[in-house]
Amino acid sequence: MNMRSMRSMFIYLLIAVGVMAIFLTVFNEPFGGSSEIPVSRVISLASENKLETIEISGDTLTAVGYDGSRYTSRKESGSSILEQLEAAGVSSGAGGVDVSVKGSGGLGSLFGILINFLPIIFFGAILLFMMKQAQGSTSQTFSFGKSKARVFDSDNPTVSFSDVAGVDEAKEELQEVVEFLKSPERFLALGAKIPRGVLLMGPPGVGKTLLARAVAGEAEVPFFSISGSEFVEMFVGVGASRVRDLFDTAKKNAPCIVFVDEIDAVGRQRGAGLGGGHDEREQTLNQILVEMDGFDTGTNIIVLASTNRPDILDPALLRPGRFDRRVTLDSPDVKGREEILNVHSKGKPISEDTDMEAIAKQTAGFSGADLMNLLNESAILAARRDKKTITYDEMAESIDRVIAGPERKNKVVSDKEKRMVAYHEAGHALVAHLLPHADPPYKVTIVARGQTGGHTRFLPEEETQLVTQNQLEARLAAALGGRVAEELVFYEVTTGAGNDLEQATNIARAMITRLGMSKKLGPRTFGKREELVFLGREISEQRDYSDTVAETIDDEVHGLIQHAYDIAKELINTNMGKLSALASHLVEHETIEGDELKDLLDQAPAVSVN
């Protein structure tokens, strides 16, 4: 419990005590069972021999009668009740009224004083509380424009370059930043200007934020981290004020690193917002530009920023003198994925026979965040199975969980539907297995996961950045293999091929309109994609071609898809025996993968049917 909470509790307690005291003071008579009478009446009752005892406490008299009745009275200050009783002929002590006197000092009188002053104390406490609340609101108002950046202590770095894997080129680029912060005199002696800003670009999950924190850990300097969205508020001028406060704090702690995560939240191109050129976001961006220009050459402050949308950033941010260096982080290759798996597996009981290289080959396209999630899912799955170590089986199953979602064990599937799904997935695998330019199938399953009733996972023999036209045409045929198998076996088609058709159409249209793979239309692109920078996504496509060309594009797309469909149909029709063998195995075992899948497709007879 903090001091502020304790102070508030004390004030509330004081108010409660004051209310109770006032209540007891006002309603003392009913609760005490006594009535207040004048002093003369007390003397009269004593003379009538109706009082047993009289207790004197200061100026307060408490008289008790023989019948149990109680009376209270107040005498004049300085007067003596004993003298008044003696004057009335009433004896005190034995044979008369028992008179006892209590001291006027001590706790009793102190309590009486407190009782008298409690109303004043009570209202004073209320006034003090109201003033504290007003002061707190005022302080919050004045701190509204303060930066919300989180500061990481340089004395206890939590992340270093050893914790980052799969981005070796990016680490080399940022190593210079670390060297400058550690020993800037080496660079300044040669007249070198260190980049004021470094922009980390790449898709989500590749490790941009982690790499920025690793730079701070290696350089052993203060690290100020803030998200781009934390600058922007609905009140005008707050964002710019927070930017000024952030950079003022950074200058006091130089050398240091200022990291702005998701800078595209405030760094979008100006003039594209709904408020024209005067909205709050643009004022914040202007202040960032001013602050980065205002760095002294001797101020060792480096601004790191990350974004996955560099195309929408304002050109003023990207010019030399601001973000001089841009570091691109891509999805890791097979070697990088293996290194990332080894990094995230530290501290986890991984079985010794687990082949991380094999897992890395099966996770093509996975980002660093995906691989971390894969290991976490594997650990959860191993704990669910009451295992002490994480084995290859858990990691292999976790790949499917990351790609397609968790297994739907409670889904009721009829025998007919199960056979249709088996033949559908077998069609994909068979066509990809027979085509020389297609990625070979690695795993086929009819276990329902996520929104799919089954799926076929392909494993490329080698990862390349370039894709040939033959490979794209093979992917078209493999995507249509499931629908072709349904048509040839059951003489009808199902809705299961909806996603396959969408995928095939997108590939074919990209081949024609963006990749120039049409003999009839030639090597050119068609259509200019437009987007609203403020919204940050593609809205429409501007046609830069005639209606005649549009018709030709449709014909070419249809021709590619139909040609791939005919190839898949011919392959399945002439290898129906292999298709049936694989489908039967899936119906019985639900899953097949690796060498077992390859051996089954190689050894099963073709048995052509017409």
WOWO-V332562 format. One record per residue. N is the residue number from 1. RES is the residue in three letters. OMEGA is omega as a letter, one per 40 degrees, with the letter a starting at -180 (* if undefined). NEAR is the number of other C-alpha atoms within 10 Angstrom. Layout:
# WOWO-V332562
N&RES&OMEGA&NEAR / N&RES&OMEGA&NEAR
This chain:
# WOWO-V332562
1&MET&a&5 / 2&ASN&a&6 / 3&MET&a&8 / 4&ARG&i&9 / 5&SER&i&9 / 6&MET&i&11 / 7&ARG&i&12 / 8&SER&i&13 / 9&MET&i&12 / 10&PHE&i&12 / 11&ILE&i&16 / 12&TYR&i&15 / 13&LEU&i&12 / 14&LEU&i&17 / 15&ILE&i&21 / 16&ALA&i&12 / 17&VAL&i&14 / 18&GLY&i&21 / 19&VAL&i&15 / 20&MET&i&13 / 21&ALA&i&19 / 22&ILE&i&17 / 23&PHE&i&11 / 24&LEU&i&15 / 25&THR&a&13 / 26&VAL&a&10 / 27&PHE&a&11 / 28&ASN&a&14 / 29&GLU&a&14 / 30&PRO&a&10 / 31&PHE&a&8 / 32&GLY&i&10 / 33&GLY&a&10 / 34&SER&i&16 / 35&SER&a&14 / 36&GLU&a&14 / 37&ILE&i&13 / 38&PRO&i&13 / 39&VAL&i&18 / 40&SER&i&13 / 41&ARG&i&12 / 42&VAL&i&22 / 43&ILE&a&21 / 44&SER&i&15 / 45&LEU&i&15 / 46&ALA&i&24 / 47&SER&i&18 / 48&GLU&i&10 / 49&ASN&i&14 / 50&LYS&a&17 / 51&LEU&i&24 / 52&GLU&a&17 / 53&THR&i&20 / 54&ILE&i&23 / 55&GLU&a&16 / 56&ILE&i&20 / 57&SER&a&17 / 58&GLY&i&17 / 59&ASP&a&15 / 60&THR&i&16 / 61&LEU&i&21 / 62&THR&a&19 / 63&ALA&i&26 / 64&VAL&i&19 / 65&GLY&i&17 / 66&TYR&i&11 / 67&ASP&i&9 / 68&GLY&i&10 / 69&SER&a&13 / 70&ARG&a&18 / 71&TYR&i&21 / 72&THR&a&19 / 73&SER&i&18 / 74&ARG&i&16 / 75&LYS&i&16 / 76&GLU&a&10 / 77&SER&i&9 / 78&GLY&i&8 / 79&SER&a&10 / 80&SER&i&11 / 81&ILE&i&19 / 82&LEU&i&14 / 83&GLU&i&11 / 84&GLN&i&14 / 85&LEU&i&19 / 86&GLU&i&13 / 87&ALA&i&11 / 88&ALA&i&13 / 89&GLY&i&12 / 90&VAL&i&20 / 91&SER&i&17 / 92&SER&a&17 / 93&GLY&a&11 / 94&ALA&a&7 / 95&GLY&i&8 / 96&GLY&i&15 / 97&VAL&i&22 / 98&ASP&a&16 / 99&VAL&i&16 / 100&SER&a&13 / 101&VAL&i&11 / 102&LYS&a&10 / 103&GLY&a&11 / 104&SER&i&14 / 105&GLY&i&11 / 106&GLY&a&8 / 107&LEU&a&10 / 108&GLY&i&14 / 109&SER&i&14 / 110&LEU&i&12 / 111&PHE&i&12 / 112&GLY&i&11 / 113&ILE&i&11 / 114&LEU&i&14 / 115&ILE&a&17 / 116&ASN&a&14 / 117&PHE&a&13 / 118&LEU&i&21 / 119&PRO&i&16 / 120&ILE&i&12 / 121&ILE&a&16 / 122&PHE&a&20 / 123&PHE&i&13 / 124&GLY&i&13 / 125&ALA&i&17 / 126&ILE&i&15 / 127&LEU&i&12 / 128&LEU&i&13 / 129&PHE&i&17 / 130&MET&i&12 / 131&MET&i&12 / 132&LYS&i&13 / 133&GLN&i&12 / 134&ALA&i&12 / 135&GLN&i&12 / 136&GLY&i&12 / 137&SER&i&12 / 138&THR&i&12 / 139&SER&i&11 / 140&GLN&i&12 / 141&THR&a&11 / 142&PHE&i&10 / 143&SER&a&11 / 144&PHE&a&16 / 145&GLY&i&20 / 146&LYS&a&19 / 147&SER&i&22 / 148&LYS&a&17 / 149&ALA&i&21 / 150&ARG&a&12 / 151&VAL&i&13 / 152&PHE&a&17 / 153&ASP&i&15 / 154&SER&a&16 / 155&ASP&a&10 / 156&ASN&a&9 / 157&PRO&a&18 / 158&THR&a&14 / 159&VAL&i&17 / 160&SER&a&18 / 161&PHE&i&19 / 162&SER&i&9 / 163&ASP&a&13 / 164&VAL&a&21 / 165&ALA&i&23 / 166&GLY&a&25 / 167&VAL&a&23 / 168&ASP&a&13 / 169&GLU&i&12 / 170&ALA&i&17 / 171&LYS&i&20 / 172&GLU&i&10 / 173&GLU&a&15 / 174&LEU&i&19 / 175&GLN&i&15 / 176&GLU&i&15 / 177&VAL&i&23 / 178&VAL&a&19 / 179&GLU&i&14 / 180&PHE&a&20 / 181&LEU&i&23 / 182&LYS&a&16 / 183&SER&a&11 / 184&PRO&a&18 / 185&GLU&i&12 / 186&ARG&a&12 / 187&PHE&a&14 / 188&LEU&i&14 / 189&ALA&i&8 / 190&LEU&i&8 / 191&GLY&a&9 / 192&ALA&i&11 / 193&LYS&a&12 / 194&ILE&i&20 / 195&PRO&i&18 / 196&ARG&a&22 / 197&GLY&i&25 / 198&VAL&a&23 / 199&LEU&i&24 / 200&LEU&a&26 / 201&MET&i&20 / 202&GLY&i&19 / 203&PRO&i&15 / 204&PRO&i&17 / 205&GLY&a&19 / 206&VAL&i&23 / 207&GLY&a&23 / 208&LYS&a&28 / 209&THR&i&19 / 210&LEU&i&15 / 211&LEU&i&22 / 212&ALA&i&27 / 213&ARG&i&25 / 214&ALA&i&23 / 215&VAL&i&24 / 216&ALA&i&28 / 217&GLY&i&23 / 218&GLU&a&21 / 219&ALA&i&24 / 220&GLU&i&21 / 221&VAL&i&22 / 222&PRO&a&21 / 223&PHE&i&26 / 224&PHE&a&25 / 225&SER&i&22 / 226&ILE&i&21 / 227&SER&i&20 / 228&GLY&a&21 / 229&SER&a&16 / 230&GLU&i&16 / 231&PHE&a&25 / 232&VAL&i&22 / 233&GLU&a&15 / 234&MET&a&10 / 235&PHE&a&10 / 236&VAL&i&15 / 237&GLY&a&18 / 238&VAL&a&21 / 239&GLY&i&30 / 240&ALA&i&24 / 241&SER&i&18 / 242&ARG&i&24 / 243&VAL&i&24 / 244&ARG&a&20 / 245&ASP&i&17 / 246&LEU&a&20 / 247&PHE&i&21 / 248&ASP&i&13 / 249&THR&i&14 / 250&ALA&i&21 / 251&LYS&i&16 / 252&LYS&a&10 / 253&ASN&a&16 / 254&ALA&e&16 / 255&PRO&a&21 / 256&CYS&i&23 / 257&ILE&i&28 / 258&VAL&a&23 / 259&PHE&i&27 / 260&VAL&a&23 / 261&ASP&a&21 / 262&GLU&a&21 / 263&ILE&i&23 / 264&ASP&i&23 / 265&ALA&i&19 / 266&VAL&a&25 / 267&GLY&i&24 / 268&ARG&a&25 / 269&GLN&a&19 / 270&ARG&a&23 / 271&GLY&a&15 / 272&ALA&a&15 / 273&GLY&a&18 / 274&LEU&i&10 / 275&GLY&a&11 / 276&GLY&a&10 / 277&GLY&a&13 / 278&HIS&i&13 / 279&ASP&a&17 / 280&GLU&a&22 / 281&ARG&a&26 / 282&GLU&i&24 / 283&GLN&i&21 / 284&THR&i&26 / 285&LEU&i&26 / 286&ASN&a&18 / 287&GLN&i&18 / 288&ILE&i&22 / 289&LEU&i&16 / 290&VAL&a&14 / 291&GLU&i&16 / 292&MET&i&19 / 293&ASP&a&12 / 294&GLY&i&10 / 295&PHE&i&16 / 296&ASP&i&10 / 297&THR&i&11 / 298&GLY&i&10 / 299&THR&a&14 / 300&ASN&i&20 / 301&ILE&i&24 / 302&ILE&i&25 / 303&VAL&i&19 / 304&LEU&i&26 / 305&ALA&i&26 / 306&SER&i&26 / 307&THR&i&24 / 308&ASN&i&19 / 309&ARG&a&17 / 310&PRO&a&19 / 311&ASP&a&13 / 312&ILE&a&20 / 313&LEU&i&19 / 314&ASP&a&18 / 315&PRO&i&13 / 316&ALA&i&16 / 317&LEU&a&21 / 318&LEU&a&17 / 319&ARG&i&11 / 320&PRO&a&12 / 321&GLY&i&18 / 322&ARG&i&22 / 323&PHE&a&21 / 324&ASP&a&15 / 325&ARG&i&20 / 326&ARG&a&18 / 327&VAL&a&17 / 328&THR&i&17 / 329&LEU&i&22 / 330&ASP&i&18 / 331&SER&a&20 / 332&PRO&i&22 / 333&ASP&a&20 / 334&VAL&i&22 / 335&LYS&i&14 / 336&GLY&i&18 / 337&ARG&i&27 / 338&GLU&i&22 / 339&GLU&i&20 / 340&ILE&i&24 / 341&LEU&i&22 / 342&ASN&i&13 / 343&VAL&a&16 / 344&HIS&i&19 / 345&SER&i&17 / 346&LYS&a&9 / 347&GLY&i&7 / 348&LYS&i&12 / 349&PRO&i&12 / 350&ILE&i&19 / 351&SER&a&12 / 352&GLU&a&10 / 353&ASP&i&8 / 354&THR&a&14 / 355&ASP&i&12 / 356&MET&i&19 / 357&GLU&i&15 / 358&ALA&i&13 / 359&ILE&i&19 / 360&ALA&i&21 / 361&LYS&a&19 / 362&GLN&a&19 / 363&THR&i&22 / 364&ALA&a&17 / 365&GLY&i&15 / 366&PHE&i&22 / 367&SER&i&23 / 368&GLY&i&24 / 369&ALA&i&13 / 370&ASP&a&18 / 371&LEU&i&23 / 372&MET&i&18 / 373&ASN&i&17 / 374&LEU&i&26 / 375&LEU&i&21 / 376&ASN&i&17 / 377&GLU&i&19 / 378&SER&i&25 / 379&ALA&i&24 / 380&ILE&a&15 / 381&LEU&i&18 / 382&ALA&i&18 / 383&ALA&i&13 / 384&ARG&i&9 / 385&ARG&i&10 / 386&ASP&i&9 / 387&LYS&i&11 / 388&LYS&i&12 / 389&THR&i&16 / 390&ILE&a&22 / 391&THR&i&19 / 392&TYR&a&19 / 393&ASP&i&12 / 394&GLU&a&19 / 395&MET&i&23 / 396&ALA&i&16 / 397&GLU&i&16 / 398&SER&i&24 / 399&ILE&i&22 / 400&ASP&i&19 / 401&ARG&a&18 / 402&VAL&a&16 / 403&ILE&a&15 / 404&ALA&a&16 / 405&GLY&a&15 / 406&PRO&a&15 / 407&GLU&i&16 / 408&ARG&a&14 / 409&LYS&a&9 / 410&ASN&a&7 / 411&LYS&i&11 / 412&VAL&a&8 / 413&VAL&i&11 / 414&SER&i&9 / 415&ASP&a&10 / 416&LYS&i&9 / 417&GLU&i&11 / 418&LYS&i&20 / 419&ARG&a&18 / 420&MET&i&23 / 421&VAL&i&27 / 422&ALA&i&32 / 423&TYR&i&30 / 424&HIS&a&30 / 425&GLU&i&28 / 426&ALA&i&31 / 427&GLY&i&32 / 428&HIS&a&30 / 429&ALA&a&30 / 430&LEU&a&26 / 431&VAL&i&30 / 432&ALA&i&25 / 433&HIS&a&21 / 434&LEU&a&18 / 435&LEU&a&20 / 436&PRO&a&12 / 437&HIS&a&16 / 438&ALA&i&23 / 439&ASP&a&20 / 440&PRO&i&20 / 441&PRO&i&22 / 442&TYR&a&20 / 443&LYS&i&21 / 444&VAL&a&25 / 445&THR&i&23 / 446&ILE&i&26 / 447&VAL&a&21 / 448&ALA&i&21 / 449&ARG&i&20 / 450&GLY&a&14 / 451&GLN&a&10 / 452&THR&i&16 / 453&GLY&i&20 / 454&GLY&i&21 / 455&HIS&i&23 / 456&THR&a&19 / 457&ARG&a&18 / 458&PHE&a&19 / 459&LEU&a&17 / 460&PRO&i&14 / 461&GLU&i&10 / 462&GLU&a&8 / 463&GLU&a&13 / 464&THR&i&8 / 465&GLN&a&4 / 466&LEU&i&6 / 467&VAL&a&9 / 468&THR&i&10 / 469&GLN&i&13 / 470&ASN&i&13 / 471&GLN&i&15 / 472&LEU&i&17 / 473&GLU&i&23 / 474&ALA&i&23 / 475&ARG&i&23 / 476&LEU&a&29 / 477&ALA&i&29 / 478&ALA&i&30 / 479&ALA&a&27 / 480&LEU&a&28 / 481&GLY&a&32 / 482&GLY&i&30 / 483&ARG&i&27 / 484&VAL&i&29 / 485&ALA&i&30 / 486&GLU&a&23 / 487&GLU&a&15 / 488&LEU&a&16 / 489&VAL&a&16 / 490&PHE&i&12 / 491&TYR&i&9 / 492&GLU&a&11 / 493&VAL&a&17 / 494&THR&i&14 / 495&THR&a&7 / 496&GLY&a&17 / 497&ALA&a&18 / 498&GLY&i&10 / 499&ASN&i&12 / 500&ASP&a&18 / 501&LEU&i&16 / 502&GLU&i&12 / 503&GLN&i&15 / 504&ALA&i&23 / 505&THR&i&17 / 506&ASN&i&13 / 507&ILE&a&18 / 508&ALA&a&25 / 509&ARG&i&19 / 510&ALA&i&16 / 511&MET&a&20 / 512&ILE&a&24 / 513&THR&a&19 / 514&ARG&a&15 / 515&LEU&i&16 / 516&GLY&a&16 / 517&MET&i&20 / 518&SER&i&16 / 519&LYS&a&9 / 520&LYS&a&11 / 521&LEU&i&16 / 522&GLY&a&11 / 523&PRO&i&13 / 524&ARG&i&12 / 525&THR&a&17 / 526&PHE&i&20 / 527&GLY&i&14 / 528&LYS&a&13 / 529&ARG&i&11 / 530&GLU&i&12 / 531&GLU&i&14 / 532&LEU&a&13 / 533&VAL&a&19 / 534&PHE&i&15 / 535&LEU&i&13 / 536&GLY&i&13 / 537&ARG&a&11 / 538&GLU&a&11 / 539&ILE&a&12 / 540&SER&i&12 / 541&GLU&i&12 / 542&GLN&a&11 / 543&ARG&i&12 / 544&ASP&a&12 / 545&TYR&a&12 / 546&SER&i&9 / 547&ASP&i&10 / 548&THR&i&8 / 549&VAL&i&13 / 550&ALA&i&15 / 551&GLU&i&11 / 552&THR&i&14 / 553&ILE&i&19 / 554&ASP&i&13 / 555&ASP&a&11 / 556&GLU&i&22 / 557&VAL&i&23 / 558&HIS&a&15 / 559&GLY&i&13 / 560&LEU&a&22 / 561&ILE&a&21 / 562&GLN&i&15 / 563&HIS&i&15 / 564&ALA&i&23 / 565&TYR&i&19 / 566&ASP&i&15 / 567&ILE&i&22 / 568&ALA&a&29 / 569&LYS&i&23 / 570&GLU&a&13 / 571&LEU&a&21 / 572&ILE&a&26 / 573&ASN&i&20 / 574&THR&i&15 / 575&ASN&a&21 / 576&MET&i&23 / 577&GLY&i&18 / 578&LYS&i&23 / 579&LEU&a&29 / 580&SER&i&21 / 581&ALA&i&18 / 582&LEU&i&24 / 583&ALA&i&25 / 584&SER&i&16 / 585&HIS&i&16 / 586&LEU&i&23 / 587&VAL&a&18 / 588&GLU&a&9 / 589&HIS&i&12 / 590&GLU&a&17 / 591&THR&i&18 / 592&ILE&a&19 / 593&GLU&i&14 / 594&GLY&a&12 / 595&ASP&i&11 / 596&GLU&i&12 / 597&LEU&a&19 / 598&LYS&a&18 / 599&ASP&a&10 / 600&LEU&a&15 / 601&LEU&i&22 / 602&ASP&a&13 / 603&GLN&a&10 / 604&ALA&i&16 / 605&PRO&a&15 / 606&ALA&i&19 / 607&VAL&a&14 / 608&SER&i&13 / 609&VAL&a&10 / 610&ASN&*&7
